[in-house]
């Protein structure tokens, strides 16, 4: 069986939770072949962050074109009929999720230069009618906004699609659009796994953005909701990692009969090494050094521990090449706070060599799905302190069907004080901390093993063969 996996801004060029999930899935199914469809911005360096398994037979790159190119104006080769123009207009008005409109964009993009369509009278007519329906005050700004929204979709669909048996997208968004178009075009099954909720993440970015005029922010948010609904409409199964996200998918229009939950999983060590007596309290974090992981809250907490005379060291493990400006800010802050002897940013390392040495693991993220790093820590009996985002509360405290007990503490995002008090509690309560670590490992063994994840997806893949 030949399976296509669509990744947007992740595998195999960016490491992290989604990428590790993809790598684990492929390695767990050596009997099947995989084609990676990687959607990346033009600025992305194409350097693999993973050793690709032997059953990855191809990596296709899809670069998103989001800026205008200066081109000579040409006439479109393809004539767009009146009914086709209506289909496009209804898509641009966020009312159309049909197979036909995806196929129409694919045909237009394949036949003509994309800029030719966006310079055509057809696009002008669509924008003109849209502006009349929306009482636009600045037509020129509105025109370029519409172009900026839809050019990436035309770019994505201007490609011959690979010959595969099933398509699996790791998110909605542009990855979901590509998967939906490919599934419709080839008549193959489409699985969607959402780790975080893509539309919510885009909403947060849009609200904080300075480059989108306030008057257009709602339309941008509606746009991402619409392309999310196209994914939901075409997917045969809509999977997420935990119950809270599944409820959100339903609220956003996913048909309940398509919804499934398959949690993340890890391969726990067979035994956990006995912890050695340590001179200092060892805190660990396994994160990419990027703003959404909020490294600075950890640094401010470290300063407070130092000021209170706690003997500690803090090892931050994870890639540092995704946002070099933020990494530089963190390193500068580390020095300003006088933490060079206490905190070390160690970059991408083999985390299994460090985990047995941690007393506690900290995650200060502003947004998460179901972090593999918490499951990895639990598998080594390391309790966790995490922000209450994504499924972190459920992982740490348990759920209705998981009454094993508490495996750590939870704090409010960006609240340095709560994080400091949680760390001091962990440092002072060694026996209770160790009990939490043992509960974490029991939780992983019972609910979050990689073998179970692979089995669930194999059943879905092979069950869709016909």
Secondary structure, 3 states (H helix, E strand, C coil): CEEEEEEECCCCCCCCHHHHHHHHHHHCCCCCEEEEEEEEECCCCCCCCCCCCCCEEEEEEEEECCCCCCCCCCCCCCCCCHHHHHHHHHHHCCCCCCHHHHHHHHHHHHHCCHHHHHCCHHHHHHHHHHHHHHCCCCHHHHHHHHHHHHHHHHHHCCCCCCCCCEEEECCCHHHHHHHHHHHHHHCCEEEEEECCCHHHHHHHHHHHCCCCCHHHHHHHHHHHHHHHHHHHHHCCEEEECCHHHHHHHHHCCCCHHHEEECCCCECCCCCCCCCCCCCCEEEEEECCCCHHHCHHHHHHHHHHHHHCCCCEEEEEECCCCCCHHHHHHHHHHHHHCCCCCCEEEEECCCCHHHHCCCCEEEECCCCCCCCHHHHHHHHCCCEEEEECCCCHHHHHHCECCECCCCCEEEECCCCHHHHHHHHHHHHHCHHHHHHHHHHHHHHHHHHCEHHHHHHHHHHHHHHCCC
